[in-house]
Amino acid sequence: FVIPDFTNFCRDIEAIYWHCKSSAGGKVASYIPQLARYDPNFWGVSVCTVDGQRYCIGDVTVPFTVQSISKPLTYGLVLDELGEDMVHQYVGQEPSGRMFNELVLDHNKKPHNPMINAGAIIVCSLLQTLAHKEMNLAERFDHVKQYFSRLAGDEYVGFNNAVFLSEREAADRNYALGFYMRENKCFPTKSNLREVMDFYFQCCAMETTCDAMSVMAATLANGGICPTSEEKVMSTDSVRDVLSLMHSCGMYDYSGQFAFNVGLPAKSGVSGGMMLVVPNVMGICLWSPPLDMYGNSVRGIQFCSELVNMFNFHRYDNL
Ligand code: GLN
């Protein structure tokens, strides 16, 4: 086993869980009513090791929408389908140093990276116009949803239509990003902006649980092979690229501090979810709706710093 004394390890995880549970800071996202209604007390932690050992505590079976955590997943999919060279003609690899929905492009007039809204919208347009041209909108939706399911070893991945509809109504900034990028010729030819935006909102409105998302994280930790189904879902090269950008850009405008303090690839979403990857060891999903000023889960961030204080998981521990 990759964690020899799993029972003791779980005891420590449980201690951190209870410690974070008492934290009261942060605010639940309120830009759409479906997110605003989430109880700020929800708190779940799920662990899945690369050899399939599982541990969970708290609200680990309550569905929540993946939101920005879809970004590394759709980025992995487009890398698998089009390859790194093609994808990075349209999107960069540099942290933007700004908020996730900032109206800004890099010096080449491309979105900075695929982990912010602008870059993820471009990834969606690549999936629609360059990969699987023969698919219609319904097939493409199913294709992405099935990819998410396979990453989760067929555990729960659903779709929240109310969130999708609300996102689309409350999307002035995302449309502004879309138009700004169209003006700057960021999209591949033949992209239909309205269809691209819908597809982006659909990816954000995919729904999962803490348990299922810990398996997705473990699939990344395991080089693309799902530890529960043993299926090779993402190519090893794509996983490397996904984890690299999660490491430098996954936590919004807190990414640099997170890389310094925690030293692990992670991705957060506005619903309070967080996917944390300990390469070759395990995937962890943390979920708690209250967010800090950057848009990251308050309890999620606290958990990560306590985790690396207790264990040598930081990339530059053990030197
Ligand atoms: N649906 C959100 C948006 O596009 C996702 C962003 C996030 O999770 N930070 O604004």
Boltz pocket constraint, residues with backbone or C-beta under 6 A from the ligand:
constraints:
  - pocket:
      binder: B
      contacts: [[A, 66], [A, 67], [A, 68], [A, 69], [A, 100], [A, 101], [A, 117], [A, 167], [A, 174], [A, 204], [A, 268], [A, 269], [A, 270], [A, 271], [A, 295]]
      max_distance: 6.0
